[in-house]
Amino acid sequence: MKRSFSVKLIMMMALLVLVLAACSNSNKEANQASQPANTNTNASANTSDTGSEPVTTPATVDITDAHGTVTVPVNPKNVVALDSRTFETLASWDVKLAAVPKDVMPADSPYVTDESVQNIGNHREPNLELIAAADPELVIIGQRFGGFYEDVKKLVPNAAVIDLNFDVSEKAATPGENLVKGFKDSTINLGKIFDKNEEAEQLVAAFDQALGDAKSAYNGTDKVMSVVVSGGNIGFSAPHSGRVWGPLYDIFGWAPALEVEGATADHQGDEVSVEAIAQSNPDWLFVLDRDASISSETEAVPAQDVIDNAPALKNTTAVAEGRIVYAPKDTYTNESIETFIELFENLADALAK
């Protein structure tokens, strides 16, 4: 009886081992079947740490510029940039450039200090042949170089040429729309081209935040005067026109202290006497220092010194109460979205006090 019981026990244990082995093999096969096949592709893909599906970077992207739709390679090689509004963004993304117009860029720009980057000069007498020599896949045009669009296209017929220019002084359905939409669109487009979509979205969000804060900080009634200081002279920067202060009157609803018939968008400001500016008695004085960002003018008088030493302005509310906001020093040659974010933040801080 004892031997018969032992045999039965051994047979039952053997059967249990076989069952467990079969279950183990079944689970292993199921796990293998659930894993994706290991295939090799030429596409660039990124897989997140969460185990989500790979994100494939496309080879090209369609960009809508000032002239229509352009197909642009993603992460292009040998890029030439001519748009002052793009340099700071591209530098922050570590985008390598083959050539830039160093003569109209801030002296401390990494592209200016990099000797391997060719200097196209300025927009008045540019050395466009350097663009052809660079054999670029992409040329970014805008602002001062907007008029060279067709010339550049002829020089590099095999390259993608995009024009990101937008005229902030043009009338729009919504006041200030050209500046706001222009910065947002160009930033998003650059993000698509250089595979920096998240970074581009963050810049746009920061721009929206700073703009909203500056708009909320203004009380709606204080009189605003904007000026451009150039060559030691104070020029009137008219509301509604010009590249920096003008469109901000529309965006923020500023009440102008002075409006002059026939005012222009001149880069040095209009010739309105300092006495006339003083007589308007502005509550706020917003100043753009044109010379501060031009590397060749090393002996230029700082705008703050010019304002401080203008006797006619001393008794105005703005100067007497220290209600003066200076645009970032490199604004004239670096009108990037980052520059305007900083400007809006400065305005919000000052106006909220």
Secondary structure, DSSP 8 states (H G I E B T S, - for coil): -HHHHHHHHHHHHHHHHHHHHHHHHHHHHHHHHHS------SSEEE--TT----EEE-SEEEEEETTEEEEEESS-SSEEE--TTTHHHHHHTT--EEEE-GGGS-TT-HHHH-TTSEE---SSS--THHHHHH--SEEEE-GGGGGGHHHHHHH-TTSEEEE----TTS--SSTTHHHHHHHHHHHHHHHHHTT-HHHHHHHHHHHHHHHHHHHHH--S-SEEEEEEEETTEEEE--TT-SSSHHHHHHHHT-EES---TT----TT-B---HHHHHHT--SEEEEEESGGG-TT-TT---HHHHHHT-GGGTTSHHHHTT-EEE--TTGGG---HHHHHHHHHHHHHHHH-
